[in-house]
């Protein structure tokens, strides 16, 4: 068999891919994923245009028997055009609409039926979302973890290829199936186990509440980075041993805490997270004390892919400067 004719393209290279944040639009919560043929991610204007387009494309109502009001938007500044993929989940089906604008503009127009579906760089991001949707939602239909799905990150760069497993949590997953798995392959996510590390920003909130409720100070401290800062109710900055003493006093009151992530912005290995929390503790000589608020946390991704707390201000959203 003779050699094939050369393809009219340059050799494949990975492209920078990043979760740019989570947006609430028209009743939907959507992850915004940026891809770039250069090292510069899509601009604010390009992202804004993509979100406006998404509001027009996403079906209404956002919440139905088969829709959870959850999806993602890929904003891809390619070599020849700006591409936007508006994607949303209905149970185990992904729907999407492709839009295109000439490079250097934000004049997005729907790609007609029969046009392109996705390129190899977009397919990589779509596959990542599919895997997380299966693990966080489809495997737990009775209690889907939508916050966990929305918080999961995806990062790749030309120097650190996502094709070789640099996709946040998936890179840390063990291989399954023995000899049938090929080196570097990404396994299908299995049922959630009993891991105590926070594999996503949402896991930090879930585990923190669990550890406070069980009174496990060591597990609480394990969520904090060395040298982390905890801002007390009075505004004092606590560190290391001071944080431990704070939680030792707290857990003596047999507290019960719940938390709900209400916003997250991820850039690389840093995440800014807002958490709505409620707290009830039983003081020995008084009625139960209740408190609550919206905290501000700065998280950092560790070398093993888990997340740790770098700054924790439980009253951050409402604190007076």
C-alpha positions in Angstrom: 0.0 0.0 0.0 1.4 3.4 -1.0 1.8 6.4 1.2 -1.2 8.6 1.7 -1.3 12.2 0.5 -0.3 14.8 3.0 -3.2 16.5 4.9 -3.6 20.2 4.2 -3.0 21.3 7.9 -0.2 21.8 10.4 0.5 19.0 12.9 -1.8 18.8 15.9 -0.9 20.7 19.0 -2.8 20.9 22.3 -4.6 24.2 22.9 -5.0 26.1 26.2 -8.3 25.1 27.8 -9.7 26.5 31.0 -12.9 26.8 33.1 -13.6 30.5 33.1 -16.4 30.4 35.7 -20.0 29.5 36.3 -22.8 31.9 35.1 -26.4 32.1 36.0 -28.5 33.0 33.0 -32.2 32.7 32.3 -32.7 30.2 35.1 -29.7 28.1 33.9 -26.3 27.5 35.6 -23.7 27.1 32.9 -20.0 26.5 33.0 -18.0 28.7 30.7 -15.0 26.9 29.1 -12.4 28.9 27.1 -10.2 27.4 24.4 -7.6 29.3 22.5 -5.4 28.6 19.5 -2.9 31.1 21.0 -1.9 31.5 24.7 -4.6 34.2 25.3 -8.0 33.0 26.4 -11.1 34.5 24.8 -11.7 38.1 25.7 -14.3 39.5 28.0 -16.2 40.8 24.9 -16.1 37.3 23.3 -17.3 35.7 26.5 -20.1 38.2 26.9 -21.3 37.7 23.3 -21.3 33.9 23.9 -23.4 34.3 27.0 -25.9 36.5 25.2 -26.2 33.9 22.5 -26.6 31.2 25.1 -29.6 33.0 26.6 -31.3 32.9 23.2 -30.5 29.2 22.6 -31.1 27.6 25.9 -34.6 26.2 26.1 -37.2 27.4 28.6 -38.2 26.6 31.2 -34.7 25.6 32.5 -36.2 23.2 35.1 -38.4 20.4 33.9 -38.8 16.7 34.7 -35.8 16.0 32.4 -33.8 19.2 32.7 -31.8 20.3 35.7 -31.1 23.8 34.3 -27.4 22.8 33.9 -25.0 23.0 31.0 -21.9 24.5 29.6 -20.7 26.9 27.0 -17.5 26.5 25.1 -15.9 29.7 23.8 -13.2 28.8 21.3 -11.0 31.4 19.6 -9.6 29.3 16.9 -7.1 30.0 14.1 -9.8 31.1 11.6 -13.0 31.9 13.6 -14.6 32.3 16.9 -16.6 29.3 17.7 -19.3 29.0 20.5 -20.9 25.7 21.5 -24.0 26.1 23.7 -24.6 22.8 25.4 -27.2 21.6 27.9 -28.1 18.3 29.6 -31.4 16.5 29.6 -31.0 13.4 31.6 -28.4 11.3 29.7 -28.6 13.4 26.5 -26.4 16.3 25.5 -28.0 19.0 23.3 -26.0 21.7 21.7 -26.0 24.5 19.2 -22.9 25.7 17.3 -22.4 29.4 16.5 -19.6 31.0 14.5 -18.2 34.6 14.1 -15.4 35.8 11.9 -12.2 36.1 13.8 -11.8 39.5 15.4 -15.6 40.0 15.7 -18.4 38.8 18.0 -21.1 38.6 15.3 -22.2 35.1 16.2 -24.4 33.3 13.8 -25.9 29.8 14.1 -24.2 27.1 12.1 -26.8 25.6 9.7 -27.8 22.0 10.0 -25.3 19.8 8.4 -22.4 22.0 9.4 -19.6 21.2 11.8 -20.4 19.6 15.1 -17.1 20.1 17.1 -13.4 20.1 16.5 -10.9 17.8 18.3 -10.1 20.4 21.0 -13.8 21.0 21.7 -14.4 17.3 21.8 -11.8 16.9 24.5 -13.7 19.4 26.7 -17.0 17.8 25.9 -15.7 14.4 26.9 -14.5 15.9 30.2 -17.9 17.3 30.9 -19.5 14.0 29.9 -17.4 12.1 32.4 -18.1 14.5 35.3 -21.9 14.4 34.4 -21.9 10.6 34.7 -19.9 10.6 38.0 -21.7 13.5 39.7 -25.3 13.2 38.4 -26.2 10.1 36.4 -24.7 7.6 38.9 -26.7 9.3 41.7 -30.2 10.0 40.3 -31.7 10.2 43.7 -29.3 12.9 44.9 -27.5 14.4 41.9 -24.4 16.5 42.9 -25.1 19.5 40.5 -22.8 21.8 42.6 -20.0 19.3 42.3 -20.5 19.0 38.5 -20.4 22.8 38.1 -17.3 23.2 40.3 -15.2 20.6 38.5 -12.3 22.3 36.6 -10.7 21.6 33.3 -7.3 23.0 32.5 -4.8 22.3 29.7 -2.0 24.2 28.0 0.3 23.6 25.1 3.0 22.8 27.6 0.8 20.5 29.7 -1.5 18.5 27.4 -4.9 17.5 28.5 -4.6 14.6 26.1 -2.0 13.1 28.5 -4.3 13.3 31.5 -3.9 16.8 33.0 -7.6 17.1 33.5 -8.0 18.1 37.2 -9.4 15.1 39.1 -9.4 12.5 36.3 -5.6 12.5 36.2 -5.5 11.1 39.7 -8.1 8.3 39.2 -6.7 4.8 39.2 -6.9 2.6 36.2 -9.7 -0.1 36.1 -10.0 -3.3 34.2 -6.4 -4.6 34.4 -4.8 -5.4 31.2 -7.6 -4.0 29.1 -6.6 -0.5 30.0 -4.0 1.2 27.9 -1.3 3.5 29.4 -2.6 7.0 29.8 -6.3 6.1 29.2 -8.9 7.8 31.3 -11.1 5.3 33.1 -14.9 5.5 33.4 -15.7 7.1 36.7 -17.0 4.6 39.2 -19.3 5.0 42.2 -18.1 7.5 44.7 -16.0 6.0 47.5 -15.0 7.0 51.0 -12.1 9.4 50.1 -11.6 12.2 52.5 -9.7 14.5 50.2 -11.6 17.3 48.4 -11.5 16.5 44.7 -13.4 19.7 43.7 -14.2 23.0 45.4 -17.7 21.7 46.2 -16.1 18.8 48.0 -14.4 21.2 50.4 -17.8 22.5 51.5 -19.3 19.0 51.8 -16.4 17.6 53.8 -16.0 20.7 56.0 -19.6 20.3 57.2 -19.2 16.5 57.7 -16.0 17.0 59.8 -17.5 19.8 61.9 -20.7 17.7 62.6 -18.6 14.6 63.6 -16.3 16.8 65.7 -13.2 15.6 63.9 -10.7 18.4 64.3 -7.9 16.5 62.5 -10.0 16.1 59.4 -11.0 19.8 59.5 -7.4 20.9 59.7 -6.6 18.5 56.8 -8.7 20.8 54.6 -6.5 23.8 55.3 -3.3 24.6 53.6 -0.1 25.1 55.7 0.0 28.8 56.7 -3.7 29.3 55.8 -5.6 32.2 57.2 -9.0 32.0 59.0 -10.8 35.3 59.7 -12.7 35.2 63.0 -16.0 37.0 63.7 -14.1 39.9 65.2 -11.8 40.2 62.2 -8.8 38.6 63.8 -6.5 36.6 61.4 -5.9 33.1 62.8 -3.2 30.8 61.6 -2.1 27.2 62.2 -2.4 26.4 65.9 -4.9 29.2 66.4 -7.2 27.7 63.8 -6.9 24.3 65.5 -7.8 25.9 68.9 -10.8 27.6 67.3 -12.2 24.4 66.0 -11.4 22.5 69.2 -13.5 25.0 71.2 -16.2 24.8 68.5 -16.5 21.0 68.4 -17.0 20.9 72.2 -20.4 22.4 71.5 -21.6 19.4 69.4 -22.4 21.7 66.5 -24.4 20.9 63.4 -23.5 22.7 60.2 -24.7 22.7 56.6 -23.2 24.4 53.6 -24.2 25.1 50.0 -21.8 26.5 47.3 -23.5 29.5 45.7 -20.6 30.7 43.4 -17.2 29.7 42.3 -14.6 31.3 40.0 -11.6 29.1 39.0 -8.4 30.2 37.4 -5.7 27.6 37.0 -5.0 26.2 40.5 -6.8 28.9 42.5 -10.5 29.1 43.2 -12.7 31.8 44.8 -15.7 30.3 46.4 -18.9 31.6 48.1 -20.6 29.3 50.5 -24.0 29.8 52.2 -23.7 28.2 55.7 -26.0 27.5 58.6 -24.8 26.6 62.1 -26.4 25.4 65.3 -24.6 24.7 68.6 -25.7 23.7 72.0 -24.2 25.9 74.7 -24.2 24.1 78.1 -26.0 26.9 80.0 -28.3 28.3 77.3 -30.6 27.6 74.5 -29.2 26.4 71.2 -27.4 29.1 69.3 -28.0 29.5 65.6 -25.9 31.5 63.1 -25.3 31.7 59.4 -24.0 33.7 56.5 -22.1 33.6 53.2 -18.4 32.9 53.5 -15.7 33.8 51.1 -12.9 31.2 50.6 -9.8 31.1 48.5 -8.8 27.5 47.6 -5.6 26.1 46.1 -5.2 22.9 44.1 -2.6 20.6 45.6 -0.1 18.5 43.8 -2.3 15.4 44.1 -5.2 17.2 42.5 -7.2 17.8 45.7 -8.2 21.2 47.0 -7.2 23.0 50.2 -8.3 26.2 51.9 -5.9 29.1 51.7 -8.1 31.8 53.1 -11.4 31.3 55.0 -13.6 34.2 55.9 -16.9 32.8 57.2 -18.5 36.3 57.2 -16.7 37.5 54.0 -19.8 38.4 52.0 -21.3 40.6 54.7 -18.4 41.8 56.6 -18.0 45.5 57.0 -14.6 46.9 56.1 
